[in-house]
Amino acid sequence: MSRDMVFRHGFVKRHFRNIGTFGINVSYLDYFARGNQVYQTAYDYCVAATFGRLVTDNLGLGFGLRYIYSYFDFSNNDDNKAAAKDFSFDLAMLYKVSGIPGLCLGLNLSNMGPKISYVEAGQDDPIPTNLRAGFAYDIIKTQTQTLKITGDLNKMMVNRHADGSADRFYQALFTTPWVYTERERINIGGEDEKNVDEKKLFNGILSTGLEYVCNDIISWRCGYYWDRPGKLAYWTYGVGVNYYPFKCDISYIDCEYKYKYYFAGTTRLSVAAYLEPQGDTFQWRPVPFTVLVSPHAGLWIPLRDRTFKTYRLTPQFGIDVALKIRHYLALDFGIQHSIFDFYTNEFWPSTLYNDPDVMNTGSRTDIKTGVKIFFPARKTADIYAGAGLIFTATSKDHEVSSDGWYTVTFPIPDYKNGYAFCIGTLVHLNAHLVLDIRNNLQWFIRDGNNHVWGGPQIGLGYIF
């Protein structure tokens, strides 16, 4: 998932007419970190049962009950191992504003329950009760397209005192401060500091996002997350496919690891399947657009990259899927694998005993998503231009010292995501077969430097 963390989540839900919707979900979070030759292992899991129903045409209420188990181990010493059990419950509300079509308001109180203790009674800590309030509004809503804007407010309802004690969850709902004071200080000599500015800020998290849905099948999402108390601010991107009976969503957190956010640079994938028909009979949903599947191969070369001292043309191959929703517009998804050879220099110091002439063989696997605009040129050919985002799935480097004596293989964490641009031509060989010729340009930013790569590609595509 991210660094040494793994998160897994599964759920099952079932709706009963005139009663409501019942659900069961299981979550598992596994941590593994190392430092100073001391190994730490910790994991949490919880099992929850939920129920929700409409109480009026515009108001829905929900309730959840959760069992929690938490364990950690700071070393191989039994004295540094501890486990704890607890339970919590959730309350939720969703309201459709009748006077403003397309506007929904939501409120959720989650993880309310008694304090948790790892060692002994009297040394317990509150579990992180969370308050979330938000809205969703359909800016555009037609039979084929929906554009939605959302906004969320998140506030941890935990109130600790100076002596280390904390209020119980039902007290913290009213005593938790909603603002905090941020002080800017300067050094005035030695260890003495002076306050030069004070600001009172919201003690919580704000986020907003946009979602575009085409034909109730393809979803594009982007959002912004602002956590001033935690000194975090980043963008998120996502795409989803809902093709009955399956649903798949992928998202990316665009945050550098230097902010010490454990989920920085994380790609999340979720897959769901409907176990019962939607409606009285089962029917596959017809595809309302043209699908072009195009395997491709090509070369790529660094056009501007201070990392490399010498380089050569190296291969790149992958597969693209274009969903043409209009005669001039297509949504593009793809996966590509790239290989590169180069010698290190002072901008990319070697890990092999500071060897200045280390030969590197690296590889990257990227996921792409974007749009293509088509310009018909002739009856048998189309010209197109595309732009989109690239999310790095895997990246590694294999170094060989100049004398061939030492080798090392390690992941490259620096390249996270980037931007892709292309211009190409589709040559129609017959009603279904096309020749795809294009030139790609990829732009990454690493350590404040621009890294621009490019090269030609050719593919053979099939139109469904």
N, C-alpha and C positions, 0 to 999 in steps of 0.2 A: 504494500500500500504506500507507505512513506517511510523511507529510511528503514528502521527496524520495527515498524508497527504494522499490524495486520488487523483489519476490521471486517467482520462478516455479519450479515443481517439477513434474516429470512422471515417471511410472514405468510399467513393464510387468512383469508376473510370470506365470509358468506353472508349474503343478504337473505332475510326471511321477510316475505311480504306481510305487511301490517304489524310487524314486530320491530325490526331494525336490522342492523348489521353487526355481526359478531366477528372478532378477529383474534388471532394468536400470533405473536412475533417473538423471535429469539435474536439476541444480539451478543456478539463476542468481540472483545477488544484485547489484543495481546501486545504487550510492550516487551522490547528486549534492547537493553543499552549496555554499553561497556565503557569503562573509564578507570584509569589508575589500576589496571589489572584486576579490578573487582567487577564481577558480573552481577547484573540485576535482572531479575525476571519478575514480571507482574502481568496479571490478566484480570479482566472483569467479564462477567456474563450476566445476562438478565433474561427472564422469561416473563412475558406480559400477556394479559388477556384484556381485550377492549370491547366496548359496546357503544354504538351510536344510533340515533334515530332522529327523524323529523318530528318536532312537536307542533309546528305549524307549517304552513306553506313556505314561510320565509326563514324559519329558525330551526337549527339543528343543534343537538346537545350530544356530548360524548363523555365517556368515563373509561379509565384504564386502571388496572391493578398490576403491579410489577414486583417480582422477586429478584433480589440482587445478591450476587456472590462476588467477592473481591479478594484477591490473593497477591502477595508480593514476597520477594526473596532477594535481599541485598547481597547475599554471598552464599557459600555452601555451608555456612554455620547455621545450625537449627535455631540459635537465639535470634537470628535476624529474619526469621520467617513469620508471617502472620496472615491470618485470613479473617474475613468478616462477612456476616450475612445481614440482610436488611430487607425491608419492603417499602414501597412507595405507591402513590396513586396519582392520577392525572384527571383534570377536568378541562373540557373544551367546549367552545361555542362558535357557531358560524351563522351569520345573519346576512340575508340578502336584502338590501335596502330597496324597499318597494317604490319609493319616489324617484330613484336614480337607477334606471336599468343598467345592468352590467356591473354594479358596485356591490362588493361583498366585504363584510367586516368580520374579523376573527379574533378570538381571545383564547389563550391556552395557559393553564397553570400545570406544570409538570414536575414530577419528582418530589412530591410532598410526602414526608414521612419522618419517622423518628431518627435520631442521630445514630451514626455508625461507629463501632468501636473495634479496632484491630487488636488491642492489647488487653485491656481490662476496663471494667466499668469505671466511670469517672474520667476517663481519657478519651471520650468520644468526640466526634466531629460531626457537624451538620452535613447532610447530603445536599448537593447543589440544586436546590429548588429554583425553577426558572419561570419567569413570566414573559410571555410573548404576546404581542398585540400587532395586528397588521391589517392591511387592506389589499384588495385586488380589484382592478377596474378594466373592463374591456373597452379599449380605445376604438378598436375596429372589430366588428363581429358580423360576418356574412356567412352564407352557406358553405363557402370554401376557405375562408381565411379568418383568423382571429389574431389581434394584436393586444396583449395584456400587459399592464404595468402593475407592479406589486411593491409594497413597502412593509418592512418589519421593524419592530422595536423589541429588543431582547434585554432582559434585566435579571441578573442573578439575585434572588431574594434571600441573601445570607447576611446576617449582621453580627460581626465579631466585636468584642469589647477589648479594651486595653489589657485586661488581665488574662486574655486568651480564651475566655468563655464565649459562648455564642447563644443567641436566642433560639428557642424552638421554632419550627417552621411556621406555625400559625401566628407566632409573635413577630417573626421577621417579615411577614407580609405587610406589616404596618410600621415597623421600626427601621427597615433598611433604608439608608440615605439614597436619594435620587441624584444627588450632585456630589462631586468631590472637588477638592482644591488642588490645582496644579501650580506648583511654584517654580519659577525660574531663578536660579542662584548663580552667583559669580564668586570666585575665590578672591579674598581680600588679603591673602598672606598666610602662609603656613597651612593649617588645617581649618582656618576660619572661612566661613562663607556668609554671603549677604543676599537676602531676597531682593530681587529687582522688579519682579512682576508676579502677580497672582491672578489666576483665572478660575472661575467656577464652571465646571463642565458636567455634562450628562454622564452619569456613572453607569453606562450600559453600552449596548451595541446597536447600531443602526445599519440597515441594509436595504437595497432597492434593486429591482431587476425588471427586465423586459422579456417577454416570450412571444414568439411568432409561430403560429400553427397553421399549416397548410393542409387542407382536405382531411383534417383530423388524423393525419398520419405522420407527417414530418414536423418536428418542433425544433426551433432554434431559441437559445436562451443566452443571456448575458446579465451579469449583476455586479454590484459594487458593495463591498463590506467595509464598514468603518468602526473600529474598536479603539477609541482614544485611550481608555484606561489601560488596555493591553498593548498600546503602541503598535497596532496593526491596521493596515489599510491595503486592500488588494481587489483585483478584478477576478471574476469567475466566468467561465464559458461552458456551454453545454449544448448537446443536441440529442434528440430523442426520436425513436421510430415506434409507432403504435400500429401494428398490422395484425389484426385479430387472427389467431388467439395469443399473439406474443406482443410484448412491450419491452423495449430496450432503451436505456438512457446512459449517456456518458457525459462526465463533467470534468473540468480541470480547474485547479486553484492556482492562479497566477501570482504567487508570492515567493520571494526569494528566501532561501533557508537562513540567510544571515540575520533575519528577524527572529530566529529561534522559534518559529512556528512549525510544529512537528508535521503538519499536513501540507507544508509548502511544496509546490510542484507536484501535488498529488493528482492522479487521474482516477476517477471513481466510475465504476461500471455496475449497472444494475439491470437484471433481466427478470421479467415477470411473465407468467402464463395464466390465461383465464381457463379455469377448470370446468366451467359450465357455459352454455351458449348465452349470447346476448340476445334476448328475445325468446320467442317460442321455438324457433328452429335454428339450427346451425347453418350459417352461410359465410363462405369466404368473402371478404370485402374486395370488390374489383379495384384494380389499380387505375386511378384516374389520370395517369400521365405516362409518358414514354420513358423507358429505362434503358440506359446505355451502359453496358459493362465492358471495360477496356483494360486488359492486361497490357503493361508497357515496360520498356527497358530503355536505358539511355546512359549518358555520361554526365558527370558533374565535376566542376572545378572551382576552387576558391577564386573569386574575382577580386575580393578585397577582404583580406584576413591576415592580421598581424601575427597569428599563431604560428604560421608555417614559414620555414626557411626555404625549402624546396618541396615540390609536389608534382603530381602527375595526374592525368585524366584517370578517373576510377569509375566503376559501374554503379548504377542505381536502377532498381527495378521495383515493380509494385503492381497494384490493381486499383482502378478507379470505378466508381459507380455514380453516374449522373442521372438525376431525376428531372426530366424536362417538364416543368409545370406550365409553361407557356411556349409558344413557338420561338421566343427570343430569350427565355430565361430558364436556367437549370440549377438545381441544388446539387453540389458535388461533394462526395465522400470518398476517401481513399486511404490506403496504407502503403507505405514505401519503405524499402530497406536500402541503405547506402553504405558503401565501403570506401575508405580513403587511406592513402599512404602518404607519409610526410616525414620530414626531419624536424626535431624540436629546435627551438631557439630560445632567446632570453625571455620571450613573452609567454612561452609554455615550458617552464623548466622541467627537466626530466626527473623521474623518481629514482633513477638508477645511478646512485652515487654521483649526482651532478654531471653525468656524462653529456658533453655538449653536442655529440653527434649520434643521437639515439634514433633509430628507425622505428616509426610507429605504424601499426596497421589498426585502424579503428573502424567501427561500424555503428550505425544508428538505425533504429526503427521508429518511424513517425506515423502518426495518424493525422490526416488532413480533412478539413471541412471548409467549404466556401461556396461561391456562386460563380456561374459562367453566363456570359451574355453572348448570344449568337447573332451574326450578321450574314444573312444569305448572300453568297457571292455568285454562284452559278447553280444550275439545277443539280449538279453532281457534287457540289462542294459548299461547305459553310466555313466561315472564319469566326473564331471566338476569342474572347479575352476573359480571364478569370482572376479572382483574388480570394484569399481566405486565410485561415489560421492553421498552424502546425503545432501538434502536441507530441512531445518526445515520449515514446513508450519505453524504450531501452536504449542504452548507449554505453559502449565500452571501448577500451583502448588496450592494445597489446604492444608493449615496448620490447625492443631488442637492442642491446648495447652495441657500440661500434665494433667491438671485437667478437660479437656473437656469443659472449660467455654468459651474460645475465639476461633473463627475460622476466617480465611481470605483466599481469593482466589485471585491470581494475576498471570500475565504472567511471564514467565522466558525468559528474553531477551538474556541470556549469550550464550546458545547453538545455534550456527548459522548454521554451516555446518560441515561435517566430511567426513570420508572415510569408505567404507564398503568392506569387504572381506568375501568370503564364499567358502566352498568346499562341494560337495554333490553328490548324486547319483540319476539318473532317472531310475526307474524300469518300463518297458513297460508292462502294464497289457493286452493291446490289441493294435490294430492299431491306436487308438486315445487316449486312457486313459493311464496316467502315474502316478506313485507315486513318489513324489519329497521329498527326505530326505536330509537335509543339516545342516551344522553348521555355524552360522554367527559370524562375529567379526566386531564391529563398533568402530571407533576411532575418538574422538572429542578432540579439544584443547580449553580450556577455561581458561582465566587469566594466560596463560603460563603453565598450568598443563595439563598432558595427562589424558584423561578419556577413558578407554577401557571397552567396554561392549561386551557380547557374550552369545550364547545359541543355543540350537537345535531348528529346525523348521521342520514341516512336512506339505506337501500340496498334493492335488490331482489335476492334471493338465489335460488339454484337448488340443490335437494337431489338428489344423485346416489345 
